[in-house]
Amino acid sequence: MKKLIIIISVALFFSVEIMAQNDIDALRYSMISFGGTARYNSMAGAFGAVGADFSAISTNPAGLGNYRRNEFTFTPSIYTSATNATYNGVVANDNKYNFNIGNLGMVYAFKTKNNEEEKGWKSVNFGFGLNRNNNFHKRVLIEGNNTQSSLMDLYLNAAQGKTYGDLDPFSTQLAFNTYLLDTLSETNYFSNVPNGDLFQRKYMETKGAMQEMVFALGANYNHKLYIGATFGFPYIKFNEITSYEEIDEKDTSAVFDRFILNEDLETTASGFNFKLGIVYVPLDLEKIKIKMGGAVHTPTFYDMHDEWMKNMVAYYDNGSSFSGDSPNGSFDYKLTTPMKAIGSIAIQIPQLGTISADYEFLDYAESRLRSKTEKYFDENNLIKQKYRKTNNLRIGAEALVGLFSLRCGYALYNSPFKSGLNNAERTSVTAGLGIMDKSYFLDFAYVYSKWNEDYYLYNDVNISPAFLKTTSHNFLVTLGFKF
C-alpha cells in the first residue's frame, strides 16, 4: 500500500513541464561507493583505521598521518556493467565497458625534529590528488507488452484544458506536433495512440562519473594518535541518452503505427565538502596492534547545471510520419547531500597482516534541491517520503607473504529506500594482490558488485515496473613510488 501511495504522489507531481530536476537526481549524486587505488578497492574500502593509502583520504584523513615517506600513486581501471531487465515477462540484456583513471595522488611526508625516543608530534603530512568514487557507465534495454496504458495517457491528461500555446514544449507540445494528440476543440484533446495493448521498449545509456579532488593534512602524535582533515572538491559529469518507443504490433489502431521519444540530458556539477578524522591506537604490542578511528563528512554543497533536449517521431499506418524537436533546455540549481559519520577498527599483526572494518551512517532523506527561482517543495517532500537512514558496512583483510600481499573484502550498502518502496541494496566482493619493494609497489584489484532495482517507464499507477538486475566488474592496477 505504501508503494502505491508514493507512486500516486509521484504521478501527481510528475513534471511534463520544463523542469528536469527531481528526487532521483538527488539520490544519484548522494550515493557514493568506494573507489581509488587498487589496494583500497581490494579491501572493499575498509581503510578508516588502517590509513597509509591515498584513497583513505576520502574516508578518514587521519590515515594520512601513517605515512613515513613521500609517495606517488596512479591507478588505471577497466569497468564493465551488465543489466538484465524483466518487464511483463520479457527479458532483455545489455552491457557497457569503460576505461578510466581511478586515482592520481601525491603525498609528502614531513618529519618533525622530535626523534623516535621523544614524545610529541612525529610528522605532519600533506596529500593532494584525485579519487574516483562513482561510475555512471551503464546500458539498459527494457521491452515488453503493456495492456494497461500508454505514455500518451499521461500526456493527454496533462494537455486537457490548455491551449496550444500553453502546452509543454518538452512533452505535450511534441505529441501535438506529431499528431499523437489532436483536438476535439481548442482545449479538449484526444489521443491517436491505443490505450494499452502496445509493445513498449526503452533503451538507456548513461556515462560519466563522480570524482573528487582532495587536499589533506594529517599528523602523527607519538604513533599513538593520528588526526587529519580533508578539503574535498568533487565534480560530476553525467550524461543520459534514452530512446522510448511504443509500437502497435497487434494493429489495434487503424491510424497509429509507432512513436519514438528521444531524450538527451547532461549534468555537470562542482562542489565542496570537509572531512575530519581521528585514529587512536589503544593497544600497540610487539605481536598485535589495535587501531580505532572515526570520521565526520560534512554535506557536499553542489552547484548543478542541467542541459536537455527531446525529439519525438510518430509513424502512421498510411505511411506518413511527423517529427518535432523541443528547444534546448538548461537550468542552474543547487544540491546538498547528506552528512556522513564513519566508525572504524583495524587489527594488525606485524609481518602477518590486517583485518579491518568500517561502519558508515547517513540519511538520504536529508538531501535537498534548491535554486533562486524554484523552491522544489514537491521534490524535497518526495525525498523525505521515499528515502531513509542507512547503515553501510565494509570489511577487508590483508595477508603478508614476503614481498607479496593477498587481499579480500566485502561491502554492504543498504537500500536508501524506505521499506516497501524499492530494494536497491548493493553488495560488493573484492580481491587483490600486491607486490612491494622499498621504492615501488604494484597492486591489482578486482571488484564484483551487484544490485537490484524497480524501474518505472513512466509515472502511472497502471504500469508495472521493470525489474533490473545489474552486475559490475572493476579491474584496477595501481603503480606507486616511494621516495
LUMDRENLUM-141310 format. One record per residue (C-alpha): x, y, z; residue in one letter. Coordinates in steps of 0.1 Angstrom, whole numbers, padded with zeros to 4 digits, always signed. Layout:
BEGIN
XYZa;...
***
This chain:
BEGIN
+0000+0000+0000m;+0029+0024+0008k;+0044+0018-0026k;+0011+0027-0042l;+0008+0059-0022i;+0043+0070-0033i;+0037+0062-0069i;+0005+0082-0069i;+0023+0112-0053s;+0050+0109-0080v;+0024+0109-0107a;+0007+0139-0093l;+0039+0158-0091f;+0053+0144-0124f;+0066+0172-0145s;+0056+0173-0180v;+0067+0209-0177e;+0102+0221-0184i;+0118+0212-0150m;+0141+0182-0152a;+0154+0180-0116q;+0138+0156-0092n;+0144+0133-0062d;+0161+0107-0084i;+0188+0132-0092d;+0193+0139-0055a;+0197+0102-0048l;+0220+0096-0077r;+0245+0122-0066y;+0243+0114-0029s;+0252+0077-0033m;+0290+0073-0031i;+0308+0039-0034s;+0344+0031-0026f;+0370+0038-0053g;+0405+0050-0059g;+0436+0028-0055t;+0438-0009-0062a;+0448-0017-0026r;+0418+0003-0012y;+0394-0014-0036n;+0407-0049-0030s;+0399-0045+0008m;+0364-0030-0001a;+0374+0004+0011g;+0377-0007+0048a;+0406+0017+0055f;+0391+0041+0080g;+0415+0029+0107a;+0442+0014+0085v;+0455+0045+0067g;+0487+0049+0047a;+0467+0047+0014d;+0459+0077-0007f;+0422+0068-0011s;+0418+0067+0026a;+0420+0105+0025i;+0384+0104+0012s;+0373+0082+0041t;+0393+0092+0072n;+0420+0118+0066p;+0437+0108+0098a;+0452+0079+0080g;+0474+0103+0062l;+0495+0106+0094g;+0507+0070+0089n;+0529+0079+0060y;+0567+0078+0067r;+0579+0086+0031r;+0567+0105+0001n;+0545+0086-0023e;+0530+0089-0058f;+0502+0066-0070t;+0485+0062-0103f;+0455+0038-0109t;+0441+0030-0144p;+0409+0009-0143s;+0386-0011-0167i;+0350-0011-0156y;+0321-0031-0171t;+0284-0034-0162s;+0256-0056-0174a;+0219-0052-0167t;+0192-0078-0170n;+0157-0063-0173a;+0125-0082-0169t;+0093-0063-0180y;+0059-0080-0181n;+0077-0114-0186g;+0100-0103-0213v;+0138-0104-0206v;+0163-0081-0222a;+0201-0076-0216n;+0227-0050-0224d;+0262-0040-0211n;+0289-0013-0213k;+0326-0010-0209y;+0346+0019-0197n;+0383+0027-0192f;+0391+0054-0166n;+0416+0067-0141i;+0406+0056-0106g;+0432+0076-0087n;+0461+0100-0092l;+0477+0112-0060g;+0508+0126-0042m;+0517+0125-0006v;+0546+0145+0011y;+0557+0133+0045a;+0575+0158+0067f;+0592+0145+0098k;+0594+0168+0128t;+0625+0175+0148k;+0614+0151+0176n;+0633+0118+0175n;+0617+0084+0180e;+0625+0083+0217e;+0609+0117+0224e;+0572+0121+0230k;+0554+0146+0206g;+0544+0151+0170w;+0564+0128+0148k;+0552+0140+0114s;+0529+0163+0095v;+0520+0151+0061n;+0503+0167+0031f;+0484+0149+0003g;+0466+0160-0028f;+0452+0143-0059g;+0421+0127-0074l;+0399+0098-0063n;+0370+0084-0084r;+0341+0075-0062n;+0312+0066-0085n;+0308+0053-0121n;+0277+0060-0142f;+0286+0039-0172h;+0257+0016-0180k;+0234+0005-0208r;+0199-0008-0201v;+0173-0023-0225l;+0137-0028-0214i;+0110-0042-0236e;+0076-0059-0232g;+0039-0057-0238n;+0017-0033-0218n;-0020-0040-0219t;-0030-0013-0195q;-0016+0021-0206s;+0005+0043-0228s;+0027+0073-0222l;+0002+0093-0242m;-0024+0087-0214d;-0002+0108-0192l;+0003+0135-0218y;-0034+0135-0226l;-0043+0143-0190n;-0016+0170-0188a;-0029+0187-0220a;-0066+0188-0212q;-0079+0224-0206g;-0048+0240-0222k;-0045+0259-0255t;-0017+0250-0279y;+0004+0279-0266g;+0003+0266-0230d;+0014+0231-0239l;+0048+0219-0226d;+0074+0222-0254p;+0092+0192-0239f;+0063+0168-0239s;+0027+0176-0248t;+0035+0201-0275q;+0058+0175-0291l;+0029+0150-0291a;+0006+0175-0306f;+0031+0185-0333n;+0034+0148-0343t;-0004+0142-0342y;-0002+0118-0314l;-0025+0142-0296l;-0052+0161-0315d;-0080+0185-0306t;-0117+0180-0304l;-0119+0217-0295s;-0094+0244-0286e;-0087+0229-0252t;-0101+0194-0255n;-0078+0167-0267y;-0078+0131-0277f;-0051+0105-0284s;-0044+0086-0316n;-0024+0060-0296v;-0044+0030-0283p;-0050+0029-0246n;-0028-0002-0239g;-0020-0034-0258d;+0012-0019-0270l;+0048-0031-0273f;+0070-0008-0253q;+0107-0005-0255r;+0132+0018-0237k;+0169+0020-0243y;+0191+0040-0218m;+0228+0047-0220e;+0244+0066-0192t;+0281+0077-0188k;+0302+0099-0166g;+0315+0097-0131a;+0318+0114-0097m;+0354+0123-0089q;+0369+0142-0060e;+0399+0165-0059m;+0413+0163-0024v;+0437+0184-0003f;+0445+0169+0030a;+0467+0173+0061l;+0475+0145+0086g;+0496+0145+0117a;+0511+0117+0138n;+0514+0122+0176y;+0538+0096+0192n;+0525+0069+0168h;+0495+0068+0192k;+0471+0094+0179l;+0465+0105+0143y;+0444+0134+0132i;+0436+0147+0098g;+0414+0170+0077a;+0405+0169+0040t;+0391+0196+0018f;+0372+0179-0009g;+0362+0194-0043f;+0340+0168-0060p;+0328+0173-0095y;+0302+0154-0116i;+0297+0147-0152k;+0266+0127-0161f;+0251+0121-0195n;+0219+0101-0201e;+0206+0093-0236i;+0173+0075-0238t;+0150+0062-0266s;+0115+0053-0256y;+0092+0036-0282e;+0056+0023-0283e;+0046+0000-0312i;+0011-0011-0322d;+0023-0046-0331e;-0012-0061-0330k;-0026-0034-0352d;-0053-0024-0328t;-0054+0011-0343s;-0064+0018-0378a;-0043+0050-0377v;-0013+0047-0354f;+0018+0025-0360d;+0045+0036-0335r;+0063+0066-0320f;+0098+0072-0306i;+0107+0097-0279l;+0144+0105-0277n;+0159+0124-0248e;+0194+0137-0240d;+0203+0150-0205l;+0237+0163-0195e;+0245+0173-0159t;+0277+0189-0148t;+0284+0200-0112a;+0311+0211-0088s;+0310+0212-0051g;+0330+0213-0018f;+0330+0194+0015n;+0351+0190+0046f;+0362+0158+0063k;+0376+0155+0098l;+0391+0123+0112g;+0409+0107+0141i;+0427+0074+0147v;+0437+0062+0181y;+0459+0032+0190v;+0447+0018+0223p;+0469-0013+0220l;+0504-0014+0204d;+0523-0046+0213l;+0551-0064+0196e;+0527-0090+0182k;+0494-0071+0178i;+0482-0036+0172k;+0446-0024+0175i;+0436+0009+0159k;+0402+0027+0162m;+0391+0055+0140g;+0362+0079+0135g;+0354+0105+0108a;+0327+0130+0100v;+0320+0143+0065h;+0300+0175+0061t;+0273+0176+0034p;+0286+0183-0001t;+0273+0216-0015f;+0269+0213-0052y;+0264+0239-0079d;+0245+0219-0106m;+0239+0227-0143h;+0215+0207-0165d;+0211+0208-0202e;+0185+0187-0220w;+0165+0183-0252m;+0139+0160-0266k;+0128+0147-0300n;+0097+0129-0310m;+0089+0110-0342v;+0055+0094-0350a;+0047+0069-0377y;+0012+0061-0391y;-0004+0032-0410d;-0008+0053-0441n;+0030+0057-0444g;+0032+0093-0432s;+0055+0104-0404s;+0059+0135-0383f;+0087+0147-0361s;+0092+0175-0336g;+0121+0189-0316d;+0120+0206-0283s;+0140+0238-0276p;+0173+0233-0257n;+0166+0234-0220g;+0191+0245-0193s;+0189+0252-0156f;+0212+0260-0127d;+0204+0248-0092y;+0220+0236-0060k;+0221+0202-0043l;+0230+0195-0007t;+0239+0158+0000t;+0236+0142+0035p;+0264+0144+0060m;+0281+0111+0070k;+0297+0095+0101a;+0322+0066+0099i;+0335+0044+0127g;+0364+0021+0121s;+0385-0006+0137i;+0417-0024+0125a;+0436-0053+0140i;+0472-0055+0127q;+0497-0083+0133i;+0532-0073+0122p;+0546-0093+0094q;+0513-0112+0091l;+0485-0089+0080g;+0455-0068+0089t;+0418-0072+0094i;+0397-0040+0093s;+0361-0029+0092a;+0342+0004+0086d;+0307+0013+0097y;+0291+0042+0079e;+0259+0061+0087f;+0240+0086+0066l;+0204+0097+0060d;+0194+0101+0023y;+0162+0118+0034a;+0184+0149+0042e;+0193+0156+0006s;+0178+0189-0007r;+0174+0206-0040l;+0175+0245-0041r;+0175+0273-0066s;+0168+0310-0068k;+0137+0306-0088t;+0123+0271-0078e;+0117+0261-0043k;+0114+0224-0050y;+0087+0218-0024f;+0073+0188-0041d;+0106+0172-0049e;+0121+0177-0014n;+0089+0163+0001n;+0093+0132-0021l;+0129+0129-0009i;+0117+0128+0027k;+0089+0103+0019q;+0109+0079-0002k;+0144+0078+0014y;+0157+0068+0048r;+0187+0064+0071k;+0211+0037+0061t;+0239+0017+0077n;+0267+0006+0054n;+0295-0019+0062l;+0329-0025+0047r;+0352-0054+0058i;+0387-0060+0045g;+0417-0083+0051a;+0453-0084+0040e;+0478-0112+0044a;+0515-0105+0041l;+0537-0132+0024v;+0572-0118+0020g;+0571-0091-0007l;+0535-0101-0016f;+0502-0091-0001s;+0469-0111-0006l;+0437-0091+0000r;+0400-0096+0000c;+0369-0077+0012g;+0331-0073+0013y;+0309-0043+0013a;+0272-0039+0020l;+0254-0007+0011y;+0218-0009+0024n;+0190+0003+0002s;+0183+0040+0005p;+0146+0035+0000f;+0121+0031+0028k;+0106-0004+0033s;+0082-0014+0006g;+0092+0011-0020l;+0122-0004-0037n;+0151-0026-0030n;+0184-0011-0042a;+0208-0028-0018e;+0243-0031-0032r;+0269-0057-0023t;+0305-0060-0034s;+0330-0088-0032v;+0367-0078-0037t;+0401-0095-0041a;+0436-0083-0049g;+0473-0089-0049l;+0502-0065-0041g;+0539-0065-0047i;+0560-0041-0026m;+0597-0032-0027d;+0615-0004-0009k;+0610+0021-0036s;+0579+0010-0055y;+0547-0012-0053f;+0523-0027-0077l;+0488-0036-0067d;+0460-0054-0086f;+0423-0055-0076a;+0390-0070-0088y;+0356-0057-0075v;+0324-0076-0083y;+0292-0057-0074s;+0255-0064-0078k;+0223-0046-0071w;+0186-0047-0080n;+0160-0020-0085e;+0125-0015-0098d;+0122+0009-0127y;+0090+0025-0140y;+0090+0035-0177l;+0068+0065-0167y;+0048+0076-0137n;+0014+0058-0139d;-0003+0036-0113v;-0014+0014-0142n;+0021+0004-0152i;+0041-0024-0138s;+0078-0018-0130p;+0107-0034-0149a;+0129-0054-0126f;+0166-0046-0132l;+0194-0068-0120k;+0228-0051-0125t;+0263-0066-0120t;+0296-0048-0125s;+0332-0058-0127h;+0360-0034-0120n;+0397-0043-0127f;+0423-0019-0112l;+0461-0016-0113v;+0480+0008-0091t;+0516+0018-0097l;+0532+0035-0068g;+0566+0050-0060f;+0581+0058-0026k;+0609+0083-0022f;
***
